């Protein structure tokens, strides 16, 4: 008996479907990530409708164009599902919102380049201040006597130079090293995820091949038994 006439479809603005897919590419950039990725995770959100039947409910996308579409590196995806209730969320790259494609991710300065640029700017300012202080010191040396203001200014510049050399410059070096350590860690995690994905794919293929061989072996064995039994009956 067919239940075709008993089916009913229903939709509502609150009904949705959420799907995650693994995508392979030749290299894709991500917001919040220092590295390009060869494979990544894509999330799509659809409006949904449900079809009720006598035996089961079926869920369909009400519109094949998703409401929203985002992509994440495998590291970002892993961090998202293991770091719930932490902060405002994990960075992702928006590809579509309100069924409209958004502009491609712009070329952005990574953290290594940012720290390097800020350090370079700081060194230029440092060199400029040293030159200016040097000229002022030469003028002060020419004086027969130094006023309290002269001594204060000279002391201030010397203290600034000492602070810059002993504290600020080492801090920039520390920030640069920490940034590089984080980039290396991210690279290791992404490589590990890629290797694990490949192992999973090869493992599934190997299991499927083994199952096919076993099924083929069982079929051949059954055929052999049948031939033997037929020969016995003919005798």
Secondary structure, 3 states (H helix, E strand, C coil): CCCHHHCEEEEEEEEEEEEEEEEEEEEECCCCCCCCEEEEEEEEEEEEEEEECCCCEEEEECCCCCCEEEEEEHHHHHHHHHCCCCCCCCCCEEEEECCEECCCCCCCCCHHHHHHHHHHHHHHHHHHHHHHHHHHHHHHHHCCCCCHHHHHHHHHHHHHHHHHHHHHHHHHHHHHHHHHHHHHHHHHHHHHHHHHHHHHHHHHHHHHHHHHHHHHHHHHHHHHHHHHHHHHHHC
